[in-house]
């Protein structure tokens, strides 16, 4: 009898083990069974947060579960990022990532997370076109003329950025490195569109949509698109890659990642959902009207984007000697 009791106990234990093991691998058929929180590691009101709300609204309607947006700004996005890195890997806490996510490894040695190992890519949601702008009085009508002017005046042009070590700073440094030119970087706490329009700085790289009113008013001149594709908003404007720097491709993008260790079945289900939203005509058309593009990628495609940009920004920072103040 005692041996029978032991056998029954072992059977029950094994049943429990296999049951919990199967659950830990993710029962995607029942997912999501409760609200999902998406952490935006920036202040409310920005493009990343506003675009996230478009996707969360559609995902809520499609799944019947709420997708809640939680803004956890601070420390250039590392606070919210660290929070999700330590969250339970069950698919119910996700993180919005942008190009800034891939810059962390270039400058911070003691991050409380690993941008590759501690996160499971879900979907690359969208991208937006960036444009290189100069003040209207600058004698440069296109990218080739801009480069020629910078070479003739090394260090004299002021290039405005939204912060030292930020994406537009590194995008400018990439141009310098690729063309053997030198400008002087002036850092602001936001994209200095009004500063270049007023002529207080000479050049910036910024989002095309926000720049369009200034371009139409003749206060700034667009000399090149910074991505590798042309835009319907300025169909006659060539890219930097087309105008002498092959391989140059700087875009603003938005993606979703989950904590590392999230079951692949749940990651896949989330990815498929976000991809369906990205393909909705109203979402795709709205993005195109704003000079952007909805994508809705696979997890593997987002992972490739993240790894590629991490390697690129490390190289640009190293080649340019950019260091952030401790």
C-alpha positions, 0 to 999 in steps of 0.5 A: 500500500505504501509503495502504491501511495508513493507511485500515485504521488510521483504520478501526480507530481509528474502531471503537475510538472508537465502541466506547469511546463506546458503553461510556462511555454505559453498557452497562446490559445488563451492569450490575452486573458486580461489587460496588457500594459505597454510601457512608453519610456518617454513623456506623454504627447510625443510621436512615440506615445501618440502612435502607440495609442493608434496601435493599442486602440486597434489591438484592444478592439481586435482582441477584446482586451484592453491595451493600456499605455503607461508612460515611464519617462526619465534618464533618456528612456532607461527607467521605463526600459529597465522596468520592462526588462525585469517584468514577468515574461508572460506577454502582459507587459511590453515596451515601446522602443525607438532608435534611441533604444539601440544607442544605449550600448554605444555610451552606457557601460553599466546599464541595468539591462542588456538591449539584446539578451533581456528583450524579446522582439515582437514587431517593428511597427512603423518608420518615418522619414527624416530630412536634412535641412539647412537655413534658406540663406545657406548657399547649398541647393542639394546634398552635394553642394552642402558637402562642398560648402562644409568642406570649404568651411570646416567646423564653421557650420552649426548643426543643431541636435535634440541632445548630445548622443541622441539619434540626430547627433549620431545621424549627423556624425555618420554624415561627417564620418562618411564624407570626411567633413566637420561641423560644430554640434549645438545641442538643445532639449528638443528638435531646434526647427525654429532655430534653423528657421531663424538662422541661429543655427545652420543645419539639422536632421529632423522628421519630414512631417514636422519640417514641412510647414517650414519648408513650404514657408521658404524658411529652410531648404531640404537638401536630402532625405536621410532614409533610403526611400523617397517620400511622396511629400517631397517626391523630387528630393533625393536621399543621401544614399542617392547623392553620394553616401551609399548605405546611408539610411537614417529613419525614425522608427517604432517597435514593440518588445517583450521581456526576455524569456517571454514564450515564443508562442505568445510573442508570435501571437502578439506579432501577428496582431500588431502586423494585422493592425499595421496593414489596416488601410486606415492605419497605413494610409494615415502613416503615408499621409504623414510621410511615414510607413506602417510595417508590422514585421516579424520578431526576426525582422525587428531583431535584425533592425535592433542588432544592425543599429546597435553595431552601427551606432557603436561604430559611429560613436567610436569613429567620431570620438563622441563621449557623453559627460559622466 
